[in-house]
Every structure is written in structure tokens, then in C-alpha cells.
């Protein structure tokens, strides 16, 4: 894959109900599409991109490191900086620095899937977020990286179509 890429990240979370279940209507999704730099070094895939604040200003470089289908680390910069470490079938602790103070939470990674092709990479991370040992949400992060060109144009079109569909459902 080339160094300059298009990076799409979709995060979805399903809030846990009092009975421990969740429903599809409870899902909240956030999508981001940005230019990024890609590196492959020592068997690891690295993505480096500018993080934007809620005001839209660039606020620092964030990084994603993927080590096969066993672990993924997301290191965020900006107003909400910190890192998430996902290791398949393990519980890890994470901390985010926010303008209001530190936020500590547990992450139980239930699955990591990785599909690497010549000009694109797909990764999916499934996990449960916990606060004070209580399950808060089941989550999924999908990462799609591809070289700029036809595939990236398709990725942008797909994101626009999803947003149009969401707006028409409101």
C-alpha cells in the first residue's frame, strides 16, 4: 500500500440495559474519514492522521498500530487524548484526558479481525466497555484504509449514502 492513504473509522456502541441486554435501536455510530500516512514496520501496520477538535480545528496527530489479528492500539491526540489498547480475549485498562479531568475505563476485547490486501486494509475490533467493573456498552470499531484513487472514491460515496439514509430516517 502507498504511504498516502484515505482512512475511514466507524465506531458503534450499544448501551447496556439494566438486564444486561441491548437492542439495535440503542446503537450510536460515529464516522470519520481523513487523509493519513501509512507505514508497515516490523510486522505492524501504522496509520498516522490529524485529529480534529469538535470546533473542526486540527489538534494533533493520532496513531493506530495494528499487530496482526492479536492487538490494536489507538493513540488519540487533541482535546480527548489517551490510548485504547485492544488485545484479543483480554481485559485492559484505558485512560482518557478530557477538559473535565481523567476518565478511566476497562476494555474487554472479544474479537479482532484483520483483512490485508495489496491496496487496502480492513480491521474490526469488538469489545465491551466497563466503568468500575460494570458493563456500560458493547462496541465495535471498523477501520478501513485504502490508497487514494478509485477505492477511496467508493469509500467516500458509501459514507455519503449512509449519512443520507440516516437523515431520511430521522
N, C-alpha and C positions, 0 to 999 in steps of 0.2 A: 504494500500500500504506500502511496505517496505521503510526503510529510504534511502538506496542507490538506486538511480534510473538512468535511461537514460532520458535526457531532449532534445527534439528537438524543435527548434524555427525557424519558417519561417516568414519572413517579406516581404510583397509585396507592392509596391506603383505604382500608375498610375498617371503620371504627368498630371496636369490640362492644357488643351489647352486654347487659348485666348477666345474661345467661351464658356468656362466653361465645355466642354465635355472632354472625354478621350477615348482612344481606347485600345483594348487588346494588340496591338503591342507596346504600350508605357509602358507596365508593366516591372518593375525591381524587381527581387526577390533575397533575401539573406537567406541562410540556415545555421543553426548552430546545431551541435549535440555534447553533452557533458555529462559527469557524473555530477550528482547533488545530494544534500541531500534534502529529502522531510520531511516536518513536517505538522501536522494538529493540530491547536491550536485555541481555542475559535471560532470555526466555520470558520476558514480561512485556506487556503492551502498556504504553503510557499515552495519555491524552492530556494536553495542557490547553486551557482555554481561559478567556477573560470572564470573570464573574460580574454580573451586573447587579446593582442595588435595586431596591424597589423603585427608586426615582429614575432608574434607567441609566445612571452613570456607571462607568466601569469602576470596579472596586478592588481588583486584584486578580491574580492568576490562581485558578483552581486546577487540581490534578486528579486523574483517575489512573490507578495502577491495577492491572488485571494479571494475576498469576494463574494461568491455566483455568481449569474449572474448579479450583480449590479455594481461591481467595480473591477478593476485590477490596481495594481501599479507595475511598473518595475523600480527598482533602480539599475543603472549601475555604475560599478567602472571602473577604468582604465583611459586611455588617454581621452576618451569621457565620462566623468562621469556626472551624473544627474539623474533625475527621470521623468518618464511619469506616469501620473495619468489618468486613464480612468474611467469615471462614465457614465453609460448608459444615453443617451439623454441629456448630459450636455457638456458644453464647459469649458475646464480647461486650465491653462497656465503652460507651462513647460520651463525649462532652462537646457541647457547642457553646461558644461565647456569643452572647446576644447583647444588644444595647441595655438589656434589663438585668443582666447577670448570667451566670453559668446554668446550663441545662444538662443534667446527667441522665442517661437512659441506657437500658440494656437492649441488645440486638441479638435475637436468636435466628441464625441463618438456616433456613430449611432447604434451600436449593440454589445452585448456581449453574446456569447453562451457558456455554460459550460456543459460538459458531464462527470460525475464522475462514474467510475466503480471500482470494487474491486482492480484491479491491474493496472489501467491506468486512466489518466485524459486528456481530450481534452478541450481546450479553444480557442475560436476565437473572436478576437476583431476587429471591423470595425470602422474606424474613418477617418476624414478629417483633414489634417494638414494645418494650416494657418500661414502666416507671415504678420505682420502688417495689420491684418483683411482681407487679400486676400487669397482665397483658393489656395494652392500650389499643393496638391496631395491627392488623396483618397488612403487609406492604409488599410492593413489587416495584423494582426499578429496572427499566429496559434501556439499554444503551445501544445505539445504532451509529456506527461510524462508517463513512464511505468517502472515497476520493471524489473530488469535485468534478461534476460533469453530468451525464445522463442519470446516473443513480441518485445523485444528490437532488436533482430536479424532481425526480419521482418522490423522494422523501419529503420535500417541501410541499408538493401537491397533496400528498397523503395527509400531512398535518393540517393543511388548509381545509380539506374536506372534513376531517374530524371536527375541527372548530366550527365549521358551518353547520354540521349535524347537531352539535351540542347547542348552538344558538337557536336552532329551529325547534329544539325540544323544550326550551325554557318557556 
